[in-house]
Amino acid sequence: MNGFDVTFHPGWWSKRGFSFDEPFFLDADHRLECDRAMRRVLYEEYGHAGLGERDPAPRPIMDSDLLAGEYLQAQILGCEISFYPDKLPYTHPMDIEDEKLAALTPPNLEEGVFAAYDKQFKYLLGKFGRVESCIDLHGVQNLALAVRGSRLFEDYSEAPESARLVLSVAYVTVARVARVILAYTRQIGAGVSGAVKLHDPGIYLTSNCSCEMISAADYLEHVFVWDEKLTQEFRPFGVHHCGASMQRLAGAYSRLMPDFIEVGAYSDIPGTLGAFAKNTRVNLRFSPVALLRETPSQIREAVSRIKEQAEASGFDKYTLSVVGVDSETPRESIEAFMSASE
């Protein structure tokens, strides 16, 4: 299979009249109207390439597959979240102190922040008879970093029990949220990457963005056990790694036997794919920075090279995507990516 997904930065949408303040995420009716209008804009600008819809019907959607960002699980655990009209929600790290670690426990989802989201699930299910979840599933280390801050990396070597405590709470939190989502819908992975829908919207996709910052040895020693627990409960299972050197952790990730992987832009594609079974579904990320700065000819050549590397590695179930397309990116560059991806 082939195909592509393009996700625009909130700044791109802002220039077209959309705002991503808190009501977008908490007011279901408001979000559904925005979603219809956003899909109409995509059709007007790139409908010839298969994006958007001419006359979109309302979608019973939680969060959005037209944006990409994680925050909810961190908010549930007590992190402050800032919302902006032209940016993704920003998570302020809690930087929890040593003396408060013992009191850190997984949340009760029946009260507090998540209750407002659960209410939206119920409302949409009652109104439409179904729900599509695009809530980002977060990732265990990503969430632990939001709670502990960069001291988590110090804990790996100096206080491994502290690291284990924070990671365990992060794991329980993401798993509990996922279970609630699955009680309403099978579509669970599109909040991490819209490209999942090109493969199977039921893929549980964990966000391992921050694993770019650690070694494979640290991943195996501290994080792997929690990702493995997720694989034991949630299948089909996928790993999202948006960093530029996924090949460093490919051997470790392969031990999870994922059904799907998302390979970060600039990662060594043959070096990454060589660690996985040939029937693994793959999405290959293209850099939004390259899309902004390079010429259409360079973009077409780069996309062709990516495709050739995937096929030479023996993978035919792959797609391509670019996430966070800047508002200043030339239209012809976006067109070049889409045409080369097809």
N, C-alpha and C positions, 0 to 999 in steps of 0.2 A: 504494500500500500504506500501511497504518498499523499501529501497534502500539507497545508500550512496554516498557521494561526498568527494573527497580528494583534497585539494588545497595545493600545495607546496610553501614554502617560496622562494623568489627570489634567496636567497643564494643556494638553492638546484638546481635551474635552472642554476645559474652561473657556478656551477661545471660541468655542461653539455654543456657549451659553449654559453649560452645565456646572453644577456646584456639588461638592462632596463633603459638605458639612454634616454634622451628626444626624440630622433628619433623613439623609439618604440611606443610612444604615438602620435607623430605628422606626421609620414611618413606612410601613409596607406599601400603602397606596401611593405615596409620593414616589417611592423607588420604582414601582411598576410603571408609572407614567414616564419617569426619566428613562427607564430601560427601553420602553417603546420608542421614545424620541431618539435615543442613542442609536438604536438599531436602524432607524430610518435615516439618520445622518450617515451611518456607515454605508448604507445602500446608495444614497445620493452621491457619495464621493468614490466608493469602491465597489459598487454593486456588480460592475462588469467582471470583477475578480472573485465574486462569490461572497463578499462580505455584506452583512446586514440584510434587511428585508424591506420591500417596497411598502407594504402595508402591515406592519407588525401587530400581531395579536398580543394581548397581555400575557406575560409569563409569570407564574407563581414562584418568583425567584427570591432566594435569600442571599443577601450581599450581591455580588456581581461577578460575572465571568468576563466582563469588559474592562475590568481593573485587575490589579494584582498587588496584594498586600496582606500582611497578617498582623493582627492586633488583639482579637477577641479573647483568646486564652490568657494572654498576658493581663488584659483588663480584668478578667475573672479572678486572677490571683492577686490583684491589687495594684498593678502598674497604672500610672496615669497615662491617659491617651489624649492626644491633641488632634482635633479634626480641622481640616482646612478646605476651602472651596476648590483649590487648584493643586492639592497634593494628596498623597495617600495618608491615612491615619498614622500618626507617629507615636511610637511607644517610648515613654520615658523609663529607662531602666530603674528598677527598684533599688538596686545595690544594697540588698539586705545585709545587715551587719551580722557578725558571728554570733553575738548574744541572742539574736532573734531567730536564728536558724531552727532551733529546737521547736519553736512554735509554728513553723511553716507546715501547713497541712493542705491536702487537696480540698478543693471547694465543694460546697453543697450546691448543686446546680438548680435546686428547686427554689432558691432564693437569690437575691442579689442581682448582679449584672445579667446573668444568662437568662433569668426569668423573662426579661423583656424580649429576648430572641425566641424563647420557647413559645411565648404568646403569639409572636408573628408566625411561627410554624403552624400553630393551631388555626390561626385566622386564615392563612392561605390554604391549608388543607380543607377547611370547611367551605371556603369560597370556590375553590377550583377542583377539589377532589384529589389533588396531587401537589407536590412541592419539588422544586429543583434547588438543591443547596449548592451555593458557591462560596460558602464560608471556608476560609483558609484553614486547613487542618493543623497548621503550625508544625513544628518539629521538636523533638525532645531537647536537643541541645540549644536550638534557637530560643525556646521558651525558658530554659534554665538560665541562659545568658540575660534574658530580660529581667529575671528575678535577682540574680546574683551579680550581674555585671561581669567585667573582665576578670574579676577575682576567681571566677569559676576555673579559668585556666591555671591560676596559681594553685587552686585546690587540687587539681589533678596530680600535682607532684608533692604538695606540702600538706594537704588535708583531704585525702581521698574520701574519707567518710562524709565530710561536708559536701563534697561534690556528689556523692551517691545520694545523699538526702535530697538535694535540690533536683537532681535528675529524676529521682523516683517520683517526686511530687509533680514534676513536669510531665512525666509519662502518664501518671494516673489522670492528670487533668486533660491531656489531649485524648486519651482513650475514652474518658467519660463523655466528653463533648461529641466524639465520633459516634458513640453508642446512641446518644439522643438523636443525632442527625439520621442515623440508619433506621431509627424507629419511624421516621417520617418519609424517607426517600432512599432509593438506591444510589442516586447521583450524589457522590460525595467528594470527588477529587478535583472538580473544575475550579474550585477556589484557589488552588495552588497553581494550576496551569490550565489555561483554556484548551491546550493541545490534547489534554486527556480525552476530551469528547470526541476527538478524531479516532481514538482507539477504543475506549470503553469508559463511559462516565462513572461506572461503578468501581473504578480503581481507587484504592486508598493510597493517596500520594503524600508521603511525609516530606517535610521541607528540611533539607540538610544544608541550607545555605552557609551556615556558620562553620560547617565541617571543613570548608576550605582553609580555615584558620588553624587546623590541628593536623598532626601527623596521623598516618594510618595506624601506628602503634597506639596512640592515645585514643583514637576512635575505637579500636578493638578492646582496649582495656576499660574504657569508661562509658561509651555510648552504645556500642554494638548490642549489648544485652537488652537495652530498652527498645531498640529498633526490632530486634528479634522477637520480643514479646508482642510488638504490634503485628508482625507478620503471622504470628500464631493465631491471632484473633481476626485480623482483617485481610481478606483475600478477595479479588486480586490485589496485589500490593506493589507499590512503586516507590522509587527514590528520586527525589528532585535535588540535584546538585547544580547550582547555578554558577559555581566558581570556575576559574579558568584552568584548573589542574585536577579534574576529576580522575584522571588516570592514576593519581597517587593513592586513591582510596578504592579504585575499582575492584581490586582483589578482595578487599574487606567487604564491600557492598555485595559482591557476588555470593558471599556466604549466606546472605539473606534469601537467595534464590528469587529475586524480584521478577514480577511479571512485566514490569515496565520501568524504564529508567529515563531520566531527563538529563542530558549531557550539557554542561555549561559551555557558553561561547568561549572559544580559544582553547578548550581542553583538547588534548591529543586524542583524536577520534579512534584511530586504530589501537592505540594503547589502552583506551578505555573499553571499547567494544570487545576486544580480545579476551576480556575476563568473563564475559557473560555468554550464556547459552544463545544459540543462533535464533531461537524462537522468541527471544525477549523483545517486547515492543519498545521502540526507541523514539524519543523526540530530541532533536538536535537544535540547540539554541543558537541564534545568530545575535551578534552584539548590536544593541541600539546605538551605541557610540559609532560603530563602523557604518551603520546605516545613515547616521547624521553626517559623518565626515568624508566618507569615500564616494567616489564617482559611481554612477549607475553601472558602468562597465566593470569596475573593480568589484562591485557587489555581485553582479552576475557571475563573474569568475570565481569569487569566494564561495558562493552558494553551490556552484557546479562542483567545485573541489570537495566540499563537504559531502555532497551526495555520492561522488565517486568513491570517497574514503569509506563511507558506510556500506556501499554495495561491494566494494573490494573486500571488506571485512566479513562478508557473508550475511548481511542483514538486509531484508527487504521490507520489514514491517516498521518503517521509520517515517517520521514527519519532521517538519522544520517549523520553528517559531521565532518571533522576535517580540520582546516584552518591554514596555516602557518607551514606546516610540515618542521622541521629543517633538514638541510643537513646531520647532524650527526645521525639522527634517524635510528635505525637498520631496515633493510629490513624486518626481521621477525616480528617486531612490527607493521609495516604498514600492512603486510599480515594478522596479527592477527586481527587488526581493521576491515579490509575489510571482512574477512571471518565471523567474529562474527556479523557484520552489516547485511550481507546477510541473 
